[in-house]
Amino acid sequence: MITKSASINYLHLFTALFFKSIPSIMNSTRRHFIKTTGISTLGIGILPALSPFNNLFDTAAAINLPRSSPEAQGVSSKMIRQFIAAANASGLGWHSFMLLRHGHVIAEGWWKPFEPSFTHTLYSLSKSFTSTAIGLLVKDGKLNVDDSVISFFTDELPAAPDDHLKQMKVKHLLTMNTGHSEDTMPKMRASDNAWTKTYLSLPVMYEPGSHFLYNTGNTYMLGAIVHKITGQTLAQYLEPRLFRPLDIKDYNWETSPQGLNTAGYGLRVKTEDIAKFGQMYLQNGKWNGKEILPASWVKEATSYQTKSQEGNGDWAQGYGYQFWRCKPGFYRGDGAFGQYCIVMPEQDAVMAVTSESWDMQKSMTTIWENILPAISTSALPEDKTESTGLKKDLKNLVLAIPKGSLSSSLSAKYNSKRFKLDSNDFALTDIQFDFLKDGCFMTANTAKAATTYRFGWEEWMLNNDSSLYIFPVPGRIHVPSKIAGTATWINDNTLQLNARFVEAMHGDTITCVFDNDKISVTFLNSVSANSKTETDKRMKLTGAI
């Protein structure tokens, strides 16, 4: 296998590239976040180093939370199996879940090719971690939620700040009640000025506290306030106070051009890390008997603080400090495409979910309808039959794999043939396919480098190392990720490659059509594939032997 690619630090890449917005996935202003900031993980890098799937998707991972049978903690294995069946039948892209009761993990599963050791993009679930940093500052007496926002940015204010800006408090940032009429993040990202300065220059149409609007720029300002007070980024500040106590390792968080963490999105952690975060909140801020957050802050941050998006299902139940209230009466951290940290105090339960969902309300309804009825007030008799069935169900979780044929009568004709490509935006000179028994190699060349990707025949094949994808979607920021891929022949002359970016969430479908001595290659990213209005703007590759 040949791979040569420049080493790119995606945190610095952030300073040079900007997203293009995509249409809202849901009819919700809350989902507008996806349009403005949710594309950073699309088109993530296919990895050059390759290993067979079975050698790498080992469910053995660092275990920090105790494990237990569901019945021992008063939860029905049969009902958890019903949840899994409903999730599989939903048509949504579930990636992982972890269910905790009484502090014990009672069920956990990853839909292959995802696995426990992979970090996962949290999108707006990142906001709940930023809120936690604010709580820590309040705990230490370094901040009050009634502090004026502009007091932290006196050197970045417009010449004549309007009255609404002067009235804005930290609490308004936390509750999305700053008075803006639109999300400030797109203009912040597009500006040549510092994001904080741009935010402060934008009009505040309503009196702070009077108008709820989901605004990712507000969360960035919270992170900027952390920096102003401590001199540290969010990640630096949270490391000894949250991440290290909870044993959250190998995380990463995107940054702005000014080097501050993006705050409202861009954090990547493992599924178990999400679960530990939720369990800490469930325990009123305590972890291993020590206080991380005061119980008073946990209650304040997760309670109903403001009305939210009226008439919009689980987004209409009220909003706290970067936490949403849920229909059944508990609360959640919530990220685009279905990243959830669901905390159920009355049930003494936590559920962590990662996914690529195109109907987030359907995702939550699937959980409410199947998990909540499974929870009893006391321990249940062990059910060996259902317990065995549950273990089997969890072991067999897998994302849908396109199926056609494992071989083509034309594969020998095109095997190892090099197609010289016409001029293209990827700066590729030629492309080659090698059809082997255990997988398909695709080697793409530029004038300076060659990169080879491998896809398993109708089974997942994982590439070991993180790198940048050489087929990026125009206008979108790309960060390194591992990739798993599958291959199938749709017909004798059409090869379909299915790539999944397993350290993020999205994917790509590459369709290669062979026509005598010619080839055409088209791309369809998973957002475009599932959106009625978004289109994949990448050009088609064409070439000939």
C-alpha positions as CSV (number, residue, x, y, z in Angstrom):
1,M,0.0,0.0,0.0
2,I,1.3,3.4,-0.9
3,T,0.5,6.6,1.1
4,K,2.1,9.9,1.0
5,S,0.2,12.9,2.5
6,A,1.2,16.1,4.1
7,S,0.8,16.3,7.8
8,I,-2.0,18.8,8.5
9,N,-3.0,19.9,12.0
10,Y,-6.8,20.3,11.7
11,L,-6.9,22.9,14.5
12,H,-4.8,25.2,12.3
13,L,-6.8,24.3,9.2
14,F,-9.8,25.8,10.9
15,T,-8.2,29.3,10.4
16,A,-8.1,29.0,6.7
17,L,-11.3,27.4,5.6
18,F,-15.0,28.2,6.1
19,F,-18.1,26.1,5.8
20,K,-20.9,26.5,3.3
21,S,-24.3,26.3,4.9
22,I,-26.6,23.4,4.1
23,P,-30.4,23.4,4.4
24,S,-32.0,22.5,7.7
25,I,-32.4,18.8,8.2
26,M,-35.4,19.4,10.4
27,N,-38.1,22.1,10.4
28,S,-36.7,23.7,13.4
29,T,-34.7,26.9,14.1
30,R,-32.7,24.8,16.6
31,R,-31.6,22.7,13.6
32,H,-30.3,25.9,11.9
33,F,-27.1,25.1,13.8
34,I,-26.5,22.3,11.3
35,K,-26.6,24.9,8.5
36,T,-24.0,27.1,10.0
37,T,-21.6,25.0,12.0
38,G,-22.4,21.4,11.5
39,I,-20.4,20.6,8.4
40,S,-17.0,20.5,9.9
41,T,-16.9,16.7,10.0
42,L,-18.2,16.1,6.5
43,G,-15.7,14.7,4.0
44,I,-13.2,13.6,6.7
45,G,-10.1,11.9,5.6
46,I,-9.9,8.3,4.3
47,L,-7.1,6.6,6.1
48,P,-4.2,5.0,4.3
49,A,-3.2,2.3,6.8
50,L,-5.4,-0.7,6.5
51,S,-6.3,-3.8,8.5
52,P,-9.0,-6.3,8.4
53,F,-12.2,-5.4,10.2
54,N,-12.2,-8.4,12.6
55,N,-8.7,-7.6,13.8
56,L,-9.5,-4.0,14.8
57,F,-13.1,-3.8,16.0
58,D,-12.3,-5.2,19.4
59,T,-15.0,-4.4,21.9
60,A,-12.4,-4.5,24.7
61,A,-11.9,-0.8,25.7
62,A,-10.8,1.1,28.8
63,I,-13.6,0.4,31.3
64,N,-14.2,3.1,33.8
65,L,-17.8,2.5,34.8
66,P,-19.0,-0.7,36.5
67,R,-20.9,-3.2,34.4
68,S,-24.0,-5.1,35.5
69,S,-26.8,-7.2,34.1
70,P,-29.9,-5.2,33.3
71,E,-32.1,-7.2,35.6
72,A,-29.8,-6.6,38.6
73,Q,-30.4,-2.9,38.2
74,G,-34.1,-3.2,37.6
75,V,-34.2,-3.0,33.8
76,S,-35.7,-5.6,31.4
77,S,-33.3,-7.2,28.9
78,K,-36.3,-8.0,26.7
79,M,-37.3,-4.3,26.5
80,I,-33.7,-3.2,25.7
81,R,-33.9,-5.8,22.9
82,Q,-37.1,-4.1,21.7
83,F,-35.3,-0.8,21.7
84,I,-32.5,-2.2,19.5
85,A,-35.1,-3.8,17.1
86,A,-36.9,-0.4,16.9
87,A,-33.6,1.4,16.3
88,N,-32.7,-1.0,13.5
89,A,-36.1,-0.6,12.0
90,S,-36.1,3.2,12.2
91,G,-34.0,3.8,9.1
92,L,-31.8,6.2,11.1
93,G,-28.1,5.9,11.4
94,W,-27.5,4.8,15.0
95,H,-23.8,4.6,15.8
96,S,-23.7,3.7,19.5
97,F,-25.6,3.8,22.8
98,M,-24.7,3.2,26.4
99,L,-27.4,2.8,29.0
100,L,-26.7,3.3,32.7
101,R,-28.8,2.5,35.8
102,H,-27.8,3.1,39.3
103,G,-24.4,4.0,38.0
104,H,-23.8,0.7,36.2
105,V,-23.5,0.2,32.5
106,I,-26.3,-2.4,31.7
107,A,-26.2,-2.3,27.9
108,E,-23.7,-0.9,25.4
109,G,-23.4,-1.3,21.7
110,W,-21.7,0.1,18.6
111,W,-23.0,-0.4,15.1
112,K,-20.1,-1.6,13.1
113,P,-17.9,0.0,11.9
114,F,-18.0,2.2,15.0
115,E,-16.4,0.9,18.1
116,P,-15.8,1.9,21.8
117,S,-12.3,3.3,21.3
118,F,-13.3,5.9,18.7
119,T,-14.1,9.5,19.5
120,H,-17.2,10.9,18.0
121,T,-18.2,14.4,16.9
122,L,-20.6,15.9,19.4
123,Y,-21.9,18.9,17.5
124,S,-24.0,21.0,20.0
125,L,-23.6,18.5,22.8
126,S,-20.3,20.3,23.1
127,K,-22.4,23.2,24.5
128,S,-23.2,21.3,27.7
129,F,-19.4,20.9,28.4
130,T,-19.0,24.7,27.9
131,S,-21.8,25.3,30.4
132,T,-20.0,23.1,32.8
133,A,-16.9,25.3,32.6
134,I,-19.0,28.3,33.4
135,G,-20.4,26.4,36.5
136,L,-16.8,25.7,37.6
137,L,-16.0,29.4,37.4
138,V,-19.1,30.3,39.4
139,K,-18.1,27.6,42.0
140,D,-14.7,29.2,42.4
141,G,-16.2,32.7,42.8
142,K,-14.6,34.0,39.6
143,L,-17.8,34.6,37.8
144,N,-21.5,35.4,38.4
145,V,-24.2,34.7,35.8
146,D,-25.4,38.2,36.3
147,D,-22.1,39.7,35.2
148,S,-22.3,42.0,32.2
149,V,-21.0,40.4,29.0
150,I,-19.3,43.6,27.7
151,S,-17.3,43.9,30.9
152,F,-15.1,41.1,29.7
153,F,-14.5,42.6,26.3
154,T,-13.9,46.4,26.8
155,D,-11.2,46.5,24.2
156,E,-13.4,44.9,21.5
157,L,-16.6,46.9,21.8
158,P,-18.1,49.0,19.0
159,A,-17.6,52.8,19.4
160,A,-21.2,53.2,20.7
161,P,-22.6,50.0,22.2
162,D,-26.4,49.9,22.1
163,D,-28.5,49.6,25.2
164,H,-29.4,46.0,24.5
165,L,-25.8,45.0,24.3
166,K,-25.1,46.8,27.5
167,Q,-27.9,44.9,29.2
168,M,-26.7,41.5,28.1
169,K,-25.6,39.2,31.0
170,V,-23.7,35.9,31.1
171,K,-27.0,34.2,32.0
172,H,-28.5,35.4,28.7
173,L,-25.7,33.7,26.8
174,L,-26.4,30.5,28.8
175,T,-30.1,30.5,28.2
176,M,-30.0,31.7,24.5
177,N,-31.9,34.9,25.4
178,T,-29.4,37.5,24.3
179,G,-31.9,39.2,22.1
180,H,-30.4,38.4,18.7
181,S,-32.8,37.9,15.8
182,E,-30.5,35.4,14.0
183,D,-27.6,33.0,14.8
184,T,-24.4,35.1,15.0
185,M,-22.1,32.3,14.2
186,P,-22.2,32.5,10.3
187,K,-21.1,36.2,10.4
188,M,-18.5,35.5,13.1
189,R,-17.0,32.7,10.9
190,A,-17.0,34.8,7.8
191,S,-15.4,37.9,9.4
192,D,-11.8,38.8,9.1
193,N,-12.0,40.2,12.7
194,A,-11.8,38.2,15.9
195,W,-15.0,36.2,16.4
196,T,-15.6,38.0,19.7
197,K,-15.3,41.5,18.1
198,T,-17.6,40.5,15.3
199,Y,-20.2,39.1,17.8
200,L,-20.2,42.4,19.8
201,S,-20.7,44.4,16.6
202,L,-23.8,42.7,15.5
203,P,-27.3,44.2,16.2
204,V,-29.2,43.0,19.3
205,M,-32.8,43.4,18.2
206,Y,-34.6,42.5,21.4
207,E,-34.2,43.2,25.0
208,P,-32.0,40.5,26.6
209,G,-34.1,37.9,28.4
210,S,-37.2,38.5,26.2
211,H,-36.5,36.4,23.1
212,F,-35.2,32.8,22.9
213,L,-33.1,32.1,19.8
214,Y,-30.7,29.2,19.5
215,N,-27.4,31.0,18.8
216,T,-24.1,29.1,18.7
217,G,-22.3,32.4,18.8
218,N,-23.5,32.8,22.4
219,T,-21.7,29.6,23.4
220,Y,-18.5,30.8,21.8
221,M,-18.7,33.9,23.9
222,L,-19.0,31.8,27.0
223,G,-15.8,30.0,26.0
224,A,-14.2,33.4,25.3
225,I,-15.2,34.5,28.8
226,V,-13.5,31.5,30.3
227,H,-10.3,32.5,28.4
228,K,-10.6,36.1,29.6
229,I,-10.8,35.0,33.2
230,T,-8.4,32.2,33.3
231,G,-6.1,32.7,30.3
232,Q,-6.9,29.2,29.2
233,T,-8.9,27.6,26.4
234,L,-11.9,25.6,27.4
235,A,-10.0,22.3,26.9
236,Q,-7.1,23.6,29.0
237,Y,-9.4,24.8,31.8
238,L,-11.6,21.6,31.8
239,E,-8.7,19.2,31.7
240,P,-7.8,19.1,35.4
241,R,-11.3,20.0,36.6
242,L,-13.5,17.7,34.5
243,F,-11.7,15.6,31.9
244,R,-9.0,14.2,34.2
245,P,-11.3,13.4,37.2
246,L,-13.7,11.6,34.9
247,D,-10.8,9.9,33.1
248,I,-11.8,11.4,29.7
249,K,-8.8,11.0,27.5
250,D,-7.9,11.4,23.8
251,Y,-10.5,14.0,23.3
252,N,-10.1,16.9,20.9
253,W,-11.9,20.2,20.3
254,E,-11.8,22.4,17.2
255,T,-10.6,26.0,17.5
256,S,-11.4,29.4,16.0
257,P,-8.8,31.4,14.1
258,Q,-7.9,33.1,17.4
259,G,-7.0,29.7,19.0
260,L,-10.1,29.4,21.2
261,N,-12.1,26.2,21.3
262,T,-15.3,26.6,19.2
263,A,-17.3,26.0,22.4
264,G,-20.7,25.4,20.8
265,Y,-19.5,22.5,18.7
266,G,-16.4,20.6,17.6
267,L,-15.7,18.5,20.7
268,R,-15.0,14.8,20.1
269,V,-15.1,12.2,22.9
270,K,-15.9,8.5,23.3
271,T,-19.4,7.2,24.0
272,E,-18.4,6.2,27.5
273,D,-17.1,9.7,28.1
274,I,-20.6,11.0,27.3
275,A,-22.1,8.5,29.7
276,K,-19.6,9.5,32.5
277,F,-20.5,13.2,31.9
278,G,-24.2,12.4,32.3
279,Q,-23.6,10.3,35.4
280,M,-21.7,13.1,37.0
281,Y,-24.7,15.3,36.5
282,L,-27.0,12.6,37.7
283,Q,-25.0,12.4,40.9
284,N,-25.6,16.2,41.4
285,G,-22.0,17.1,40.4
286,K,-20.1,14.5,42.3
287,W,-17.7,11.9,41.0
288,N,-16.0,9.2,43.1
289,G,-17.3,11.0,46.2
290,K,-15.7,14.3,45.3
291,E,-17.5,17.4,44.2
292,I,-16.9,18.5,40.6
293,L,-19.9,20.9,40.4
294,P,-22.1,22.1,43.3
295,A,-25.5,20.5,43.4
296,S,-27.0,23.9,43.3
297,W,-25.4,24.6,40.0
298,V,-26.5,21.3,38.5
299,K,-30.1,22.0,39.5
300,E,-29.9,25.5,38.1
301,A,-28.2,24.6,34.8
302,T,-30.6,21.7,34.0
303,S,-33.9,23.2,35.2
304,Y,-36.4,25.1,33.0
305,Q,-34.9,28.6,32.7
306,T,-36.8,29.8,29.6
307,K,-39.4,28.8,27.1
308,S,-37.8,27.4,23.9
309,Q,-39.1,26.5,20.5
310,E,-42.9,26.3,21.1
311,G,-44.7,23.6,19.1
312,N,-41.5,21.8,18.2
313,G,-41.7,18.5,20.2
314,D,-38.8,17.8,22.5
315,W,-37.3,21.3,21.7
316,A,-40.4,23.0,23.1
317,Q,-40.0,21.7,26.7
318,G,-37.8,24.6,27.8
319,Y,-34.1,25.3,28.0
320,G,-31.6,25.6,30.9
321,Y,-28.0,26.5,30.7
322,Q,-27.1,24.8,27.4
323,F,-29.3,21.8,28.3
324,W,-32.7,21.0,26.9
325,R,-35.6,19.7,28.8
326,C,-37.3,16.5,27.6
327,K,-41.0,15.6,27.2
328,P,-40.8,12.9,29.9
329,G,-39.6,15.5,32.4
330,F,-35.8,15.0,32.5
331,Y,-33.0,16.8,30.6
332,R,-30.4,16.2,27.9
333,G,-27.4,17.6,26.2
334,D,-28.2,17.5,22.5
335,G,-26.1,17.7,19.3
336,A,-27.0,17.8,15.6
337,F,-27.7,14.4,13.9
338,G,-28.6,12.8,17.2
339,Q,-25.7,13.1,19.7
340,Y,-27.4,12.8,23.2
341,C,-26.5,12.8,26.8
342,I,-29.9,12.0,28.4
343,V,-30.1,12.3,32.2
344,M,-33.1,10.8,33.9
345,P,-33.0,11.6,37.7
346,E,-36.3,10.0,38.6
347,Q,-35.2,6.8,36.9
348,D,-31.6,7.1,38.2
349,A,-30.5,6.4,34.6
350,V,-28.4,7.9,31.9
351,M,-28.3,7.2,28.2
352,A,-25.5,8.2,25.8
353,V,-26.2,8.1,22.1
354,T,-24.2,8.9,19.0
355,S,-25.7,8.7,15.5
356,E,-26.3,10.3,12.1
357,S,-30.0,10.7,12.4
358,W,-32.1,12.5,9.9
359,D,-35.1,12.7,12.2
360,M,-33.9,13.5,15.7
361,Q,-37.4,13.6,17.1
362,K,-37.9,10.0,15.9
363,S,-34.7,9.1,17.5
364,M,-35.8,10.4,20.9
365,T,-39.3,8.9,20.5
366,T,-37.7,5.5,19.9
367,I,-35.8,5.9,23.2
368,W,-38.8,7.2,25.2
369,E,-41.2,4.4,23.9
370,N,-38.8,1.5,24.5
371,I,-36.3,2.4,27.3
372,L,-38.6,4.1,29.8
373,P,-41.0,1.2,30.0
374,A,-38.0,-1.1,30.6
375,I,-37.1,0.5,33.9
376,S,-38.6,-0.9,37.1
377,T,-38.4,0.4,40.7
378,S,-36.6,-2.7,42.0
379,A,-34.4,-5.5,40.8
380,L,-35.8,-8.1,38.4
381,P,-35.3,-11.8,38.2
382,E,-32.5,-12.7,35.9
383,D,-33.8,-13.7,32.5
384,K,-31.1,-16.0,31.0
385,T,-32.9,-16.4,27.6
386,E,-33.4,-12.6,27.1
387,S,-30.0,-11.8,28.5
388,T,-28.3,-14.2,26.0
389,G,-30.4,-12.7,23.2
390,L,-29.4,-9.2,24.2
391,K,-25.7,-10.0,24.2
392,K,-26.2,-11.5,20.7
393,D,-28.1,-8.4,19.5
394,L,-25.4,-6.1,20.8
395,K,-22.7,-8.1,19.2
396,N,-24.4,-8.1,15.8
397,L,-25.1,-4.4,15.5
398,V,-24.0,-3.1,12.1
399,L,-24.7,-0.2,9.8
400,A,-26.5,-1.1,6.6
401,I,-24.1,-2.3,3.9
402,P,-25.0,-1.8,0.2
403,K,-25.3,-5.3,-1.4
404,G,-24.9,-6.2,-5.1
405,S,-22.3,-8.7,-6.2
406,L,-18.9,-9.7,-4.8
407,S,-17.4,-10.0,-8.3
408,S,-17.7,-8.8,-11.9
409,S,-17.0,-10.5,-15.1
410,L,-15.1,-7.3,-16.1
411,S,-12.9,-7.1,-13.0
412,A,-10.0,-8.9,-14.6
413,K,-10.1,-6.5,-17.5
414,Y,-9.7,-3.4,-15.2
415,N,-7.6,-5.0,-12.5
416,S,-4.5,-2.9,-11.8
417,K,-5.1,-0.7,-14.9
418,R,-4.2,2.9,-14.5
419,F,-6.7,5.5,-15.7
420,K,-5.3,8.9,-16.6
421,L,-7.7,11.5,-15.3
422,D,-8.9,14.6,-17.0
423,S,-8.2,17.9,-15.2
424,N,-10.0,18.0,-11.9
425,D,-10.4,20.0,-8.7
426,F,-8.6,17.3,-6.6
427,A,-5.4,17.7,-8.6
428,L,-5.4,14.0,-9.2
429,T,-3.4,12.7,-12.2
430,D,-4.6,9.1,-12.3
431,I,-6.5,6.4,-10.4
432,Q,-6.1,2.6,-10.2
433,F,-8.2,-0.3,-8.8
434,D,-6.9,-3.6,-7.6
435,F,-9.5,-6.3,-7.0
436,L,-8.3,-8.8,-4.5
437,K,-10.1,-11.6,-2.7
438,D,-10.5,-9.8,0.6
439,G,-11.0,-6.3,-0.7
440,C,-10.8,-3.6,-3.3
441,F,-7.8,-1.2,-3.4
442,M,-8.3,2.2,-4.9
443,T,-5.1,4.2,-5.5
444,A,-5.3,7.9,-6.4
445,N,-2.3,9.8,-7.5
446,T,-1.3,13.4,-7.6
447,A,2.0,14.8,-9.1
448,K,3.5,14.5,-5.6
449,A,1.8,11.7,-3.8
450,A,-0.1,8.4,-4.0
451,T,-2.8,7.4,-1.6
452,T,-4.4,3.9,-1.4
453,Y,-7.7,3.1,0.2
454,R,-9.1,-0.3,0.7
455,F,-12.8,-1.4,1.0
456,G,-14.0,-4.8,2.1
457,W,-16.3,-6.8,-0.2
458,E,-19.7,-6.2,1.5
459,E,-18.1,-6.1,4.9
460,W,-16.4,-3.3,6.8
461,M,-12.6,-2.9,6.4
462,L,-10.9,-0.4,8.7
463,N,-8.0,1.9,7.9
464,N,-5.8,2.3,10.9
465,D,-4.5,5.9,10.9
466,S,-6.2,9.2,10.7
467,S,-5.6,11.4,7.7
468,L,-7.4,13.9,5.4
469,Y,-9.8,12.8,2.7
470,I,-8.5,13.5,-0.8
471,F,-12.0,14.0,-2.1
472,P,-13.2,16.9,0.0
473,V,-16.6,18.6,-0.3
474,P,-16.0,22.2,-1.5
475,G,-16.2,24.9,1.2
476,R,-16.2,22.5,4.1
477,I,-13.6,22.1,6.7
478,H,-12.1,18.6,6.9
479,V,-10.4,17.0,9.8
480,P,-8.5,13.8,10.0
481,S,-10.4,10.6,10.8
482,K,-10.2,6.9,10.4
483,I,-12.4,5.4,7.8
484,A,-14.1,2.1,7.3
485,G,-15.2,1.0,3.9
486,T,-17.2,-1.5,1.9
487,A,-17.3,-2.4,-1.8
488,T,-19.8,-4.0,-4.1
489,W,-20.5,-4.4,-7.8
490,I,-24.0,-2.9,-8.6
491,N,-23.6,-4.4,-12.0
492,D,-20.8,-5.7,-14.2
493,N,-19.4,-2.3,-15.0
494,T,-20.4,-0.3,-11.8
495,L,-18.4,-0.5,-8.6
496,Q,-19.8,1.2,-5.5
497,L,-17.5,2.1,-2.6
498,N,-19.1,3.0,0.7
499,A,-16.9,5.0,3.1
500,R,-17.7,5.8,6.8
501,F,-15.7,8.3,8.8
502,V,-15.6,6.6,12.1
503,E,-14.1,9.3,14.2
504,A,-16.8,11.7,13.1
505,M,-20.2,10.5,11.9
506,H,-20.7,11.1,8.2
507,G,-19.8,9.2,5.1
508,D,-19.3,9.1,1.3
509,T,-20.5,6.9,-1.5
510,I,-18.1,6.7,-4.5
511,T,-19.6,5.2,-7.7
512,C,-17.1,4.1,-10.4
513,V,-18.5,3.3,-13.8
514,F,-16.2,1.5,-16.3
515,D,-17.0,1.9,-20.0
516,N,-14.5,0.1,-22.3
517,D,-11.3,2.0,-21.7
518,K,-13.0,4.9,-19.9
519,I,-14.0,5.6,-16.3
520,S,-16.2,8.1,-14.5
521,V,-16.3,8.5,-10.7
522,T,-19.0,10.3,-8.8
523,F,-19.4,11.2,-5.2
524,L,-22.4,11.5,-2.8
525,N,-21.8,12.5,0.8
526,S,-24.3,11.2,3.4
527,V,-25.8,14.6,4.1
528,S,-26.6,15.2,0.5
529,A,-27.9,11.7,0.2
530,N,-30.4,12.2,3.0
531,S,-31.3,15.9,2.4
532,K,-34.0,16.9,-0.2
533,T,-32.3,20.2,-0.8
534,E,-28.6,19.8,-0.3
535,T,-26.6,18.7,-3.3
536,D,-23.1,17.4,-3.6
537,K,-21.1,20.0,-5.4
538,R,-18.0,17.9,-6.2
539,M,-17.1,17.4,-9.8
540,K,-17.2,14.0,-11.5
541,L,-13.8,12.4,-12.2
542,T,-13.4,11.2,-15.8
543,G,-10.4,9.5,-17.5
544,A,-9.2,6.7,-19.7
545,I,-6.6,4.0,-19.8
